[in-house]
Amino acid sequence: MCYTLFGNYYVDGGLINLVRPVLNYSLTHGATTKYGHEVTQVIPGNGKYKTITTKGEFTSRFVISGIPLNNTQMLFDSPTIKKKLQKYILSSEQLNGAFTMSLVLKKHQQLPVLHHQLHVSGGLPVIGSKSIFISFSHPSDTLRAPEGEQVASISTHIAHPQHKFIHDKQVIEKAILDRLEQEGLVLPEKIISFQSATPGAWQFWTGRAYGAVGGYPQYNHIKPWQMKDARLDHKGAYVCGDTVYPGQGIVGVCLSGIIAYRKLMQDHF
Ligand SMILES: Cc1cc2nc3c(=O)[nH]c(=O)nc-3n(C[C@H](O)[C@H](O)[C@H](O)COP(=O)(O)OP(=O)(O)OC[C@H]3O[C@@H](n4cnc5c(N)ncnc54)[C@H](O)[C@@H]3O)c2cc1C
């Protein structure tokens, strides 16, 4: 369940176009999506769940949490569930946040490879990360960037994100751009604009505990079958996402969602 050594597929327009078909399928099959409803509490009782959000309340027979276990544990108003989850919870020290940069570039016609990992000997300033990932949009993808332009997404890990509040992004940005120039991957004169984000931004925009991203990392001391499975209370609450078996990354998240669905169907229908 790790990243494979197969070639990559490219989705025109970016990752949102992996999500849209699923969303459209759900909507045409009677689903409703509520945007901007932050769940603040889930109260189990009488075989049902009351979900309280910043914009209203819902009562349902089932509830599936797709947010990190750290957040799920805080939301459920049930000492039994909180206690049960405790043995699976990883702390900030065991997790990673990300420093990310988005670049808009003048189109680079001769780019044989879109995805690169660069090693940084001595580590990046402030965050100490020793490698940088960069992915370019496909030169023929005019959904992602207009003709004549190309975008690039950069990310690098930040260990123990709760511990590292970043005040000076410019120093890190400069070190990353210098390293990219050194490899001839991004030349300063090709940059139209860029912006960067720290774990603080991830925490603000996604609500994920500590701004930790990417999911629960694989550790030698945690066997895959020791990760949290989909059943939360064996009544009607289920969990999925990158902190639940099989964990990390989009492939793992999709599989954990499929497992939660199958277990729910098997348990109740
Ligand atoms: C920079 C970066 C690079 C990555 N690169 C790769 C890669 O190359 N390949 C790969 O496979 N994976 C990659 N990943 C990991 C992958 O993106 C994640 O593991 C995956 O998106 C997690 O999906 P998820 O559904 O579990 O969680 P999320 O995508 O975090 O979804 C949870 C959703 O719940 C919402 N939410 C949180 N709290 C609440 C609340 N209280 N009420 C309502 N909604 C709430 C959040 O806003 C969010 O929309 C990368 C991640 C990052 C950050």
The ligand as a Tripos MOL2 file, in Angstrom:
@<TRIPOS>MOLECULE
LIG
   53    58     1     0     0
SMALL
NO_CHARGES

@<TRIPOS>ATOM
      1 C1          1.4030   19.0080   -0.1000 C.3       1 LIG1
      2 C2          0.8240   17.6260   -0.1650 C.ar      1 LIG1
      3 C3          1.2460   16.7550   -1.1410 C.ar      1 LIG1
      4 C4          0.6910   15.4850   -1.2350 C.ar      1 LIG1
      5 N1          1.0770   14.6590   -2.2500 N.ar      1 LIG1
      6 C5          0.4610   13.4660   -2.4060 C.ar      1 LIG1
      7 C6          0.7630   12.6260   -3.5130 C.ar      1 LIG1
      8 O1          1.6010   12.9550   -4.3450 O.2       1 LIG1
      9 N2          0.1210   11.4380   -3.6200 N.ar      1 LIG1
     10 C7         -0.8280   11.0420   -2.7180 C.ar      1 LIG1
     11 O2         -1.4140    9.9660   -2.8740 O.2       1 LIG1
     12 N3         -1.1320   11.8150   -1.6530 N.ar      1 LIG1
     13 C8         -0.5190   13.0250   -1.4770 C.ar      1 LIG1
     14 N4         -0.8290   13.7980   -0.4100 N.ar      1 LIG1
     15 C9         -1.7210   13.2590    0.6230 C.3       1 LIG1
     16 C10        -3.1880   13.3440    0.2410 C.3       1 LIG1
     17 O3         -3.4660   14.5810   -0.3630 O.3       1 LIG1
     18 C11        -4.0230   13.1910    1.5180 C.3       1 LIG1
     19 O4         -3.6090   12.0350    2.2310 O.3       1 LIG1
     20 C12        -5.4960   13.0790    1.1950 C.3       1 LIG1
     21 O5         -5.9410   14.1870    0.4520 O.3       1 LIG1
     22 C13        -6.2890   12.9990    2.4830 C.3       1 LIG1
     23 O6         -7.6410   12.8160    2.1810 O.3       1 LIG1
     24 P1         -8.7000   12.7330    3.3420 P.3       1 LIG1
     25 O7        -10.0360   12.6620    2.6580 O.co2     1 LIG1
     26 O8         -8.3370   11.6730    4.3270 O.co2     1 LIG1
     27 O9         -8.5610   14.0900    4.1700 O.3       1 LIG1
     28 P2         -8.7600   15.5970    3.6790 P.3       1 LIG1
     29 O10        -8.4020   15.7430    2.2360 O.co2     1 LIG1
     30 O11        -8.0660   16.4370    4.6940 O.co2     1 LIG1
     31 O12       -10.3400   15.7850    3.7640 O.3       1 LIG1
     32 C14       -10.9910   16.0530    4.9640 C.3       1 LIG1
     33 C15       -12.0160   17.1490    4.6990 C.3       1 LIG1
     34 O13       -12.7930   17.3520    5.8890 O.3       1 LIG1
     35 C16       -12.9120   18.7480    6.1320 C.3       1 LIG1
     36 N5        -13.0850   18.9520    7.5750 N.ar      1 LIG1
     37 C17       -12.1560   18.8840    8.5670 C.ar      1 LIG1
     38 N6        -12.7180   19.0960    9.7740 N.ar      1 LIG1
     39 C18       -14.0420   19.3050    9.5430 C.ar      1 LIG1
     40 C19       -15.1610   19.5830   10.3790 C.ar      1 LIG1
     41 N7        -15.0570   19.6840   11.7060 N.pl3     1 LIG1
     42 N8        -16.3850   19.7470    9.8030 N.ar      1 LIG1
     43 C20       -16.5340   19.6400    8.4570 C.ar      1 LIG1
     44 N9        -15.5070   19.3720    7.6030 N.ar      1 LIG1
     45 C21       -14.2800   19.2190    8.1400 C.ar      1 LIG1
     46 C22       -11.6130   19.3550    5.6210 C.3       1 LIG1
     47 O14       -11.7700   20.7250    5.3700 O.3       1 LIG1
     48 C23       -11.3780   18.5000    4.3600 C.3       1 LIG1
     49 O15       -12.0460   19.0450    3.2510 O.3       1 LIG1
     50 C24        -0.2910   15.0820   -0.3020 C.ar      1 LIG1
     51 C25        -0.7200   15.9770    0.6920 C.ar      1 LIG1
     52 C26        -0.1770   17.2350    0.7580 C.ar      1 LIG1
     53 C27        -0.6800   18.1920    1.8020 C.3       1 LIG1
@<TRIPOS>BOND
     1     1     2 1
     2     2     3 ar
     3     2    52 ar
     4     3     4 ar
     5     4     5 ar
     6     4    50 ar
     7     5     6 ar
     8     6     7 ar
     9     6    13 1
    10     7     8 2
    11     7     9 ar
    12     9    10 ar
    13    10    11 2
    14    10    12 ar
    15    12    13 ar
    16    13    14 ar
    17    14    15 1
    18    14    50 ar
    19    15    16 1
    20    16    17 1
    21    16    18 1
    22    18    19 1
    23    18    20 1
    24    20    21 1
    25    20    22 1
    26    22    23 1
    27    23    24 1
    28    24    25 2
    29    24    26 1
    30    24    27 1
    31    27    28 1
    32    28    29 2
    33    28    30 1
    34    28    31 1
    35    31    32 1
    36    32    33 1
    37    33    34 1
    38    33    48 1
    39    34    35 1
    40    35    36 1
    41    35    46 1
    42    36    37 ar
    43    36    45 ar
    44    37    38 ar
    45    38    39 ar
    46    39    40 ar
    47    39    45 ar
    48    40    41 1
    49    40    42 ar
    50    42    43 ar
    51    43    44 ar
    52    44    45 ar
    53    46    47 1
    54    46    48 1
    55    48    49 1
    56    50    51 ar
    57    51    52 ar
    58    52    53 1
@<TRIPOS>SUBSTRUCTURE
     1 LIG1         1 GROUP 0 **** ****
